[in-house]
Amino acid sequence: MTGGPETLRAEEVTVVAGGRPLVENVSLEVAPGEVVGLVGPNGAGKSTLLRTFYRALRPTSGRVLLDGDDIWRMPGKRLARRLAAVLQDSAGDFELTVYDVVAMGRTPHKRAFQGDDAADRGLITAALAEMEAAHLVDAPFDRLSGGEKQRVLIARALAQRTGTLVLDEPTNHLDLRHQIDALRLVRRLEATTIVALHDLNLAAAHCDRLCVLDGGRLVADGTPAEVLTPALLARVYRVDAEVAAHPRTGFQQITVLPERDAERREEGR
């Protein structure tokens, strides 16, 4: 990454829409080089909160700071040199090649109408190779599968070469191997990263800390071992689950109990 990792901080961020709070007084911090997972059930406010981090949505109150700078007070191009985002729903039907899409990541570093130089082309090629998508370089983006599109969009963020990443379900549409590869790559970059994930086992294996949202509020913040407890899973996800460190990896592993087994266990108490 060209820009070094920076501290990303939300300070009492609230987002209200239609008179209803979607995110309410959320404060959290991601330290330089840290990978923080944002987890919670559907409708918890994860995507809404992340949208305030990359300036797609202005908070109703509160602020988002990048190394102490309010992101809403800096020029958009300056922010794009420091922070890159991969969105859940950004895989539109562009009439562009894969190369063109990834090259968009170099735009913040250029003057208006400036073309790609050898350094840009090298970064674009390297980003595609990192995502095992180099063979798609000349393919029309709108003809790719969902998983291929997602890998290309992650490559675009890599080509942007920022020190801070905001990722909203980056493993969406990816098969199991590419999910793991993408999250391993994020760790290897040593960028400041906040990533929304649905899969709690993936989050436990690849994140330094987890922040849990429920009903728009931050209800837990800590290491995977501290956060992923049967009590929290019951309260936030409404499931009965067992949690244990995997014997080989040491990572927290969640097993959701079938309803019948949960009932039997309840009866035996």
LINZI-V819469 format. One line per field, one symbol per residue. ss: DSSP state (H for helix, E for strand, C for the rest). psi: psi as a letter, one per 20 degrees, with the letter a starting at -180 (. if undefined). burial: I if it has 9 or more other C-alpha atoms within 8 Angstrom, else O. Layout:
# LINZI-V819469
ss->???
psi->???
burial->???
This chain:
# LINZI-V819469
ss->CCCCCCCEEEEEEEEEECCEEEEEEEEEEECCCCEEEEECCCCCCHHHHHHHHCCCCCCCEEEEEECCEEHHHCCHHHHHHHEEEECCCCCCCCCCEHHHHHHHHHHHHCCCCCCCCHHHHHHHHHHHHHCCCHHHCCCEHHHCCHHHHHHHHHHHHHHHCCCEEEEECCCCCCCHHHHHHHHHHHHHHCCEEEEECCCHHHHHHHCCEEEEEECCEEEEEECHHHHCCHHHHHHHHCCCEEEEECCCCCCEEEEECCHHHHHHHHHCC
psi->pgqrqrppppolpppppkjpphpolpprpoqpiqopporrrpjijghgghhhhkkippqhrarpqolipphijqqhhggiihpqqpqgkjmrmqmqrgggghhhiigijrrpjprpahgghghggggghhjljhijhjqphijqrghggghghhhghghhlrippoooliipiqrgghgggghhggghhkrpppppqhohhgghhiqgqpppqpkiqoiqoarhhhgnqhgghgggilqpqqpqpphghiqpppoppqhghggghghi.
burial->IOIIIIIIIIIIIIIIOOOOIIIIIIIOOIIIIIIIIIIIIOOIIIOIIIIIIIIOOOIOOIIIIIOOOIIOOIOOOIIIIIIIIIIIOOIOOOOIIIIOIIIIIIIIOOOOOOOOOOOIIOIIIOIIIOIOIIOOIOIIIIOIOIIIIIIIIIIIIIIIIIIIIIIIIIIOOIOOOIIIOIIIOIIOOIIIIIIIIIOIIIIIOIIIIIIIIIIIIIOIIIIIIOIIIIOIIIOIIOIIIIIOIIOOOOOIIIOOIOOOOIOOOOOOO
